[in-house]
């Protein structure tokens, strides 16, 4: 049923079936249930090559083709894929992965800090403020979306086991990278957001509609804490390999 609204982005159809479904190509592809879906640039392909992961398929977009790997980690078969930046692109690829068998997913990537947090610190978002577009096509409109508690538990257990300090945060998911204005930053801080990124809300919504378990491990990169002196720092470069390693350890714990 479609719920109509004067503002199109606030209209929602709760029918999970669409004219074009993620599996419309009917590929002969049966992916493992566990997946690491990460915003880590060249780190994914570097790691896949280093461990001899098998390339089993490709997600083809209009601008880029993304390889999909399968590997064994701690005796478990794991799917490994690079996530594209941006809520719509990331949501589309993850919906496709779920369509071909993925059910439990951990993502990782950088975030900007709105408050004073050092670079390369690991954070666990527990909810996301929905200031992007894709989530509204998967879940009815709301200001926030909560992250799956089973995924949160697996992330927290792994970090505690490895004695890695972390903070739980509320994240601001926005498509407008160049529209994070001083007043908006201040407003988001007032309502409890301490970091900003582009995809958390959309991926949580995709997982919720499709019945998958999804969680996110963030690490800090650039800083908007001083709105007069934006600091890109080193884009969290020191945490990329560690973040991927942690995600692999997290995903093998997700046996639900």
C-alpha positions, 0 to 999 in steps of 0.5 A: 500500500502506498502512503501518499504525501505532498512531499514525494520523499515522504511517500512510502509503499510497503510492498516489498515487490518492485517492477525491477527486483535485485535478482531480475537478471536471474544470475547463477549466483549463490552467495554465502550468508555472511558478508563483509561489505566495506567502504575501504577503497583499494583495501578490499581488492588488496586483501582479496588478492593476498588471501586468494579469495575467489571472484564469484561475480560482479555488480555492474553499475553504469559507472563502475563494476564491483567484484564480489569475492568469496573466501574462507575465514576461521572455517567460515565461508565469507562474501567480501565486497567493496561498497560504493560511496553514497546512500543510493549506490550503497543501498542498491548493491547491498540489496543485490547481495541480499537477493543472491543469498547474503543475510548477515552483513557487517560494514565499515568505513570512515566518518567525519566527527562533529565533536572533538574525537581523535582520528582513527578511533573506532565507533559503533553507531546505534542509530542514524538520523535519516537525512539522506534519500534511499532509506525512505524507499525501504522504511516508512518515514521517521527521524531516526532508524535504529541499528539491529541489536544482534549486529550491535552485540556481535560488534561490541563482543568482538571489540571487547574481546580484543580490548579495543576502546570504542564509543557508541554514537548517533550518526548523521547520514546525509547525501549532502557532503558539501551542504553540511552548513555551520547551522546544520552541524550545530543543530545535529550536535544539539540533537545528539549526533557526534559523527557524520557519514553518508550511508548508515541510514540507508543500509539499515533500512535495506536490511530491515525491509529484506529481513537481513541483519546489518551493522556498522563499525565506523572509524574517525577521519576528517573533523568538522568540530571547528566549523571555521577550520575544517580539517580533513586530517589523513582520512582515517588512513591508519585504520583501514586494514585494522577495520577490515580485520575486525569486520572479519572477526565480527562476521564469524560471530554472527551465527543467528 
